[in-house]
Amino acid sequence: MADEDGANPPSDKQPQAEFRMELRDSLPGDRAVIGVEQEGEFMWLASRKHVTDQAVKEFVDQLQQIVHNGWWIQNWPGR
């Protein structure tokens, strides 16, 4: 059941997804970020040229909060 502020998903089970970022010296096509998805996890490869360590931390923190609050629900097979 949702909290009064609606922050939690209407389920006893919290959504499950992991987000992480790895900084790389460079990425193909001089991209800033490339997302890679596999069941249960999103990994973002980020270019040190375009993304700071602080940005990585803030990005991952925000995505974890979005998942925890139930604003992002990923439907991987078998879940």
C-alpha beads as a LAMMPS data file, in Angstrom:
LAMMPS data file: protein, C-alpha beads

79 atoms
78 bonds

1 atom types
1 bond types

-500.0 500.0 xlo xhi
-500.0 500.0 ylo yhi
-500.0 500.0 zlo zhi

Masses

1 110.0

Atoms # bond

1 1 1 0.000 0.000 0.000
2 1 1 1.317 3.474 -0.837
3 1 1 2.378 6.012 1.750
4 1 1 0.285 9.146 2.140
5 1 1 2.713 11.021 -0.083
6 1 1 2.555 8.278 -2.723
7 1 1 6.320 7.764 -2.661
8 1 1 6.250 3.986 -2.327
9 1 1 4.919 1.608 -4.962
10 1 1 1.560 -0.044 -4.270
11 1 1 3.205 -3.379 -3.567
12 1 1 4.722 -5.142 -0.606
13 1 1 7.677 -6.040 -2.819
14 1 1 10.136 -3.248 -3.628
15 1 1 11.233 -3.063 -7.278
16 1 1 14.589 -4.657 -7.941
17 1 1 17.123 -3.082 -10.258
18 1 1 20.741 -2.141 -9.877
19 1 1 22.333 0.845 -11.524
20 1 1 26.024 1.436 -11.791
21 1 1 28.367 3.521 -13.859
22 1 1 31.907 2.830 -14.897
23 1 1 34.181 5.583 -16.105
24 1 1 36.234 4.797 -19.191
25 1 1 38.996 6.798 -20.835
26 1 1 36.980 6.964 -24.049
27 1 1 33.886 5.544 -25.706
28 1 1 33.128 4.764 -29.358
29 1 1 32.130 7.789 -31.400
30 1 1 33.311 10.105 -28.603
31 1 1 30.027 9.442 -26.797
32 1 1 29.548 10.716 -23.258
33 1 1 27.515 7.725 -22.034
34 1 1 26.461 4.301 -23.306
35 1 1 23.806 2.264 -21.488
36 1 1 24.081 -1.519 -21.246
37 1 1 21.131 -3.528 -19.914
38 1 1 20.928 -7.072 -18.662
39 1 1 18.321 -8.665 -16.446
40 1 1 18.389 -6.994 -13.053
41 1 1 21.041 -4.441 -13.896
42 1 1 21.701 -1.303 -15.888
43 1 1 25.323 -0.436 -16.380
44 1 1 26.283 2.913 -17.843
45 1 1 29.695 3.370 -19.377
46 1 1 30.733 7.014 -19.109
47 1 1 33.601 8.895 -20.693
48 1 1 35.998 10.636 -18.297
49 1 1 36.243 13.347 -20.940
50 1 1 32.551 14.232 -20.506
51 1 1 31.470 12.959 -17.060
52 1 1 32.969 13.747 -13.649
53 1 1 33.220 11.405 -10.660
54 1 1 30.694 13.610 -8.846
55 1 1 28.240 13.353 -11.753
56 1 1 28.545 9.553 -11.680
57 1 1 27.744 9.466 -7.958
58 1 1 24.769 11.812 -8.301
59 1 1 23.414 9.962 -11.350
60 1 1 23.511 6.572 -9.642
61 1 1 22.025 7.985 -6.417
62 1 1 19.135 9.545 -8.349
63 1 1 18.417 6.385 -10.334
64 1 1 18.441 4.258 -7.177
65 1 1 15.962 6.684 -5.587
66 1 1 13.700 6.516 -8.653
67 1 1 13.637 2.706 -8.471
68 1 1 13.172 2.654 -4.683
69 1 1 10.178 5.008 -4.942
70 1 1 8.573 2.826 -7.601
71 1 1 8.744 5.469 -10.317
72 1 1 10.652 3.067 -12.572
73 1 1 9.530 -0.533 -12.797
74 1 1 11.455 -2.772 -15.148
75 1 1 9.699 -5.903 -16.352
76 1 1 12.465 -8.376 -16.971
77 1 1 11.309 -11.901 -17.884
78 1 1 10.457 -13.978 -14.842
79 1 1 9.990 -11.028 -12.463

Bonds

1 1 1 2
2 1 2 3
3 1 3 4
4 1 4 5
5 1 5 6
6 1 6 7
7 1 7 8
8 1 8 9
9 1 9 10
10 1 10 11
11 1 11 12
12 1 12 13
13 1 13 14
14 1 14 15
15 1 15 16
16 1 16 17
17 1 17 18
18 1 18 19
19 1 19 20
20 1 20 21
21 1 21 22
22 1 22 23
23 1 23 24
24 1 24 25
25 1 25 26
26 1 26 27
27 1 27 28
28 1 28 29
29 1 29 30
30 1 30 31
31 1 31 32
32 1 32 33
33 1 33 34
34 1 34 35
35 1 35 36
36 1 36 37
37 1 37 38
38 1 38 39
39 1 39 40
40 1 40 41
41 1 41 42
42 1 42 43
43 1 43 44
44 1 44 45
45 1 45 46
46 1 46 47
47 1 47 48
48 1 48 49
49 1 49 50
50 1 50 51
51 1 51 52
52 1 52 53
53 1 53 54
54 1 54 55
55 1 55 56
56 1 56 57
57 1 57 58
58 1 58 59
59 1 59 60
60 1 60 61
61 1 61 62
62 1 62 63
63 1 63 64
64 1 64 65
65 1 65 66
66 1 66 67
67 1 67 68
68 1 68 69
69 1 69 70
70 1 70 71
71 1 71 72
72 1 72 73
73 1 73 74
74 1 74 75
75 1 75 76
76 1 76 77
77 1 77 78
78 1 78 79
